[in-house]
């Protein structure tokens, strides 16, 4: 269990501050919401101590209320000149809470600008406020800063503005960001130990290739020994590394820069997204995650009374992967021609399985399409969470196995000739 310091908006518009104990960030957010509060900021407080009954003592609670940081200060890892994911999440959650409390959008942006502690964030929030005051929609204002607000973020904000439930969508975005960061942290934690071993293994390998293997090569050359093919390959790699090591490092660096620039271009990004979709397991996870996001947006918009074509045009932009966005665009054209939604979405088999299409078709016939789409999104996201946890659990032993096999191959390649050395001595 971890200790969290929170700042939340009360039903009457006041600010509540304090501390609580929870098993994780998501559990802490749910605990705050169960008290009738809307979270503004949440930071882990490792130094806080709990009372005997597991709850914070009155003194600690008072200290937490007196020292709770504002949203910019809870960023923690944020640098002073950069808008990090934590700052963006706090901005999104606080904006949602202010709008839900009835605060006008322009005034809410003024409050966020005033309370921001990060200079870059304050400047960005003020820029968005000025654009909104000048008559631009919030989504269009955010779209002017793609380095801060991703395309999916802007698409979801546009959906909220279109349906008149911007506060709800912003809360969903904040929850999505929190889940994404939590999953990323779990993946990085699981891969930390194998990554350290991989770096150490590469250092040992370079030492062997540069200093140790050449000595073996001289010994066998003196006996006129013919090296096995595996050993010859290892010796050849050693010669290349010793003779052209700097050129190889330079070529790798240049190749990395060229690949990064290409991936940032529209054609390169599209090719990369297509490759990801073709990867075993990973491609299916990406497609299912995009499908859940699409269904949630579409169902929420339909429930708000937005016309189906408008819903589809907005929801498809929340998918994120351009390959899947183009596929859904073809389905939208079929809907415009008068075909049912279920049959139209069948043109995108990468995104929608047969069972999902059947559920959509039945819901469309019964007039419960909005609720069914949200239910499909909830079920799919729960299944994806379980599959991702399994994948992360399997990644660590798999990487360790690959490292052991790589180092073992080098070892075997250098040991095999030793057993034949006595034949040449005789």
N, C-alpha and C positions, 0 to 999 in steps of 0.2 A: 504494500500500500504506500502511496506517495501523498505528500501534503501539497495542496494547491492554494494559491492566493487568488481571489477573484474580485471582480468589480462588475456589478450588474445593475440593470435598470428595473425599478419597481413599477407596479401598475399605475401608481399616481405620478410617475415621472421622476421620482427621486432616485438617488444613487445609493445602492447597498454595497458594502465592502466587507470582506471577511476571509476566512480560511475554511477549508474542508479537507477531508481525507477520502481518496478514491484510488481505484486500481489503475486508472489511466486517464488521459485527457478527455476521451469521449464519455467515460463514466462520470467524470467530474461535471462536464457540461450538462449531462442528463440530470444529475443531482441538483444543479442550480435551477434548471428549468422546472423541476418537480416542486420547487419552493415558490413557484409563481413569479420567478425572476427571468429577465432576458439578459444573458451574458454579454458583457462588453469586452472584458479582457480576462485572461486566465493564464497564470504563470505558476510553474512548479516551484515550490519552496522547500528545498531539501533540508534546510537547517531548522525548520519548525518542529516542535515536539508536541506530541499528542498527550492528552490526559490519560488517566488510567482506564477510562471506559471507551477509549478509542476516539473521543471527540476532543477538539481543542479546548484547553482551559480558558476561563474567562480572560485571564491576563493576556494569553496568546491571541485570543480573538480580538481583544482591544488593540493590541499591537498591530495585528494584521489590518484592522480598520484604519489605524492611524497612518500606516506606512504603505498602503496599497498604491502601486504605481499606476500611471495612466497608460493608455493603449500603446503609446510610442515607447515607453520605458519597458513594458513587458516584452518587447521584441527580443530582449536578451542578446541574441546572437547578431542582431542587426548592426550594421556599421552606420556611421553618421551620415554618409553620403549615398546610401543605396537603399532602395525599397525592397526588403526581403519578403519572403512568403509569410512570415509571422506578422509583419506590419500590414500586409494586404489582408490577411485573415481578420486581424483586429479591426481594420477599417470596414470590412464587409459586415462583420457581426454588429458593430456599433451602429452603422448606417441602417441595418435592418431593424435594430431595436428602436432607434429614433423614429423611423417611419411608422413602425407598428404602434408607437405611442402617439401618433398624430402630428409629429413635427413635420412641417413642410420640407421638401427636398432641399431648397436653397439654404434654409436655416440649418438643416442637419449638416450640410457640407461646411457651413461657417463654423459650427461647433467642432467638427472633425479637424478643420484647419487650425483652430485655436488650441485644441488639446493635443495636437500632434507634437511629439518631442523630436522626431527625426527631421532635419532641415529639408532633405529631399522630399519626404512625404508631405510636409506642410506646403511646399511649393507646388507639388503635384495636385494635392486636394484643392488648393486655391485656383489652380489652372482649370480644373474640372468645374469648380463652382462658377467661375467667370464664363465658361462656355455654356453652362446650363442657364445662367441668368440671361445670356445673350439670345436664348431661344433654342439652343441645341438640345436634343434628347440626351439623357444620361448615357445610354449605350453609345451614341455617336461621339460624345465627349470622351468616353473611355477608349473608343476605337482610335482616337488620335495618339494614344500612347500604347502601342502594341508591346513594348518592352516591359510594361508594368501589368497590363491587363491582357491575358491570353485571349485568343479568338473564342474559345469555349465560354470564357467568363463573359465576354461582351454579348455573345449570342443568348446566354441565359438571362442577362440583364434586359436585353431587348424583349425576350419572352415575357418577363415580368411587367415591363412597361406596356406591352401590347395587351396583356390580360388584366392589368390593373391590380396585380398582386406582387409588386416589386419587393415589399418587405419579406414576403414568404420566399421568393426566389433567392434573395440575398442571404437569408438564413440557410437555405439549402446549399448555396455556394460555399458559405463558411464551413458547414459540416463536411462538405466534399473536400475542401482544402485540408481540414483537420484529419480526415480519414487518410487522405493521400500522404500527408506528412508522417502520420503514424505508421503506415505501411512502408514508406521509404526508410524510416528509422529502423524498423524490424529487419528489412532486407540488408541494410548496411551493417547492422549489429551481427547478423548471421554470417555475413561475408568478411567481417573484420579479421577474424583469426586466420581463415584460409588465405586472405590477401597478404597478411604478414608473412605467412609461410611461403607464399609464392615469391615475394620480394627476396626473402632469404635464399630461396632455391635458385633464383636467377643470379644472385651474387655469387653463390657457390659455383654455379655453372660457368660464369665468366672466369672465375679463378681457375677452375679446372682447364678450361679451353685455352687460357692465356699462359698459365705457368706450369701446370702439372702434365697435361697431355703431350706437349712438345718433348718432355724428357722421355716419356714412353716411346715416342716416335724415334728418338735417337737410339735408344737401346735396341729396338727391333731392327732398325736399319743396320746396326753393327753386326747383327747375327744373320742378316739376309733373310729375315722372316717375312712371309707374306701375310699381311693382316687380313682378318675377316672383313667382309663387306661393311658390316655395321661399324666396325672400328675405323675403316677407311673413311666413312662418311663423317664420323666424329672428328677425325684428324683433319679432314678437309675443312670442316667448319672452324676448327681451331686456326688453321692457316689463314682463312678469310678474315677472321676476327682480329688476328694479330697484324695482318698486312693492311687491311682496309677498314679497320674498326671505326675510325672517324668518318670516313665516307659513308659507311653503312648508317651510322647515327644521323648524319646530315640528311641522307636520303629518306630515312624514316620520318624525320622532322618535317621535311618539305612535303612528303606524301600526306602527313597528317593535316597540314595546313590546307593543301589542295582539296583533300576529302571534306574537311570542315566547310570550306567555302562552297563546294559543290552541293553539300547537303543543305546549306542555307538558301540555295536557289530553288525556285518553284519546281523545276524538273528533278533536281536531286532529292528534294523532300518527298516528292511524289514517288520516286523510285524506291526510296528508303521505306516509306509507309507500305508500299506494295510488298517489299521484301519481308517486313515484319509480319504482315498478314499471312505470308506463306510459310513462316516458321512453325514447326510442330509445337503444339501446346501454347506457345506464346501468342501466335496469331489468333488462336481461338479465344484466348483470354481477352485480347485487345478488342476483338469483334464483339464479344459478349458484353464487355464493359460499355462499349459505344452503343450497343443496342439498348442496354438498360437506361443509359442517359437519354437516348432518343425517346424511348417509351415514357419516361417520367415527364419530360418536357411536353410531349404531345398530349398526354393524359391531363396534365395540369392546365394546359391552354384550353383544351376542349371543355374541361370542367368549368372554366371561367367564361365560356360562351363565345370563344374566338372561332371564326369559321375554319373549316377543316383545311382548306388550301393554305390559308395564312398560317395555321398551326404547323403544317408540314414544312413550309418554307423557313420558319423560324427554328423548329426543332431539329431539322437536318443539319443546321449550322452548329448545333451543340455536340455533334458526333466527334469532331476533332480531326479524324483521319480523312484526308481529302479523297482517297479512293472510295471510301464508303459514302462520303457525301455525294459524289458523282453518281454512285449506284442508286442512292435514294432519290436523287433528282429525276432519274428515269422513271421511278415509281410514281413520283408526283405528277409527271406528265400523263401517266395512265389514269390517275385519279381525276385529272382535269377533263379527260375524255369521257368520264362517267363510270369507270370501272370501280368495283368495291376496293376498299383499302387493303383487305387481306390478300386478295389476288394480285393487286398491284405491287405490294411489298414482296411477293414471291419472286419478283425479278431480281432481288438482291439476296441470293442464298447464303452469301458470306455472313450476312448480318442477322437474318431471321431463319430459325430452324422450322421444320414442318410443324412441330407441336405449337410453337409460338404463333405461327400463321393461322393455325386452326383456332386457337383461343381468340385471336383478334377477329377472325371471321364470325365466330359465334357471338362475341360481344357486340360486334357491329350490327348483327341481325337483331339482337335483343335490346339495342339502345343503351347498353352499359359500357360503351367503348372507353370512356374516360377513366372510370374506376378500374376496369380490367387492365388498362395500360399501366396505371400506377401499381397495381398488384403485381404484374409481370416484372416491373422494375424492382420492386422490393424483393421478390423471390430470387431474381437473377443476381442482385447485388449480394444477398446472403450466401448464395452458392459460390459466387466469385470470391468472397472473403475466405471461405473454407478452402477453396482450391489454391488461393494464393498462400495461405498459411502452410499448406502441404508442400507447395513448390519451394517456399523458403526453407522449410525443414530439410528438404532433399538436396538443396543447392550446396550446403556446407560439406556433407560427406562426399558428394560427387566431385567437388573441386579438390578436396583432399586426395581422392583416389587418382585424379588426373595428375596432380603434382607428384604423387608417389610413383605413378607409372612413368612419368617423364624422367625423373631423377634415376629410377631403377634402370631404365633403358641405357642411360649414359654409363651407369656403373657396370652393367653387364657387358656393354661394348668395350670397356677398358679392361675387364677382368678376364674375358675369354682368351685373349692372346697369352696371358700369363700361364695358363694351363698347358699351352703348347710350347712354351719357352724351353722346357727341358729336352724336347726333341731336337731343337736346333743346337743345344749345348752338346748333346751326344754326337 
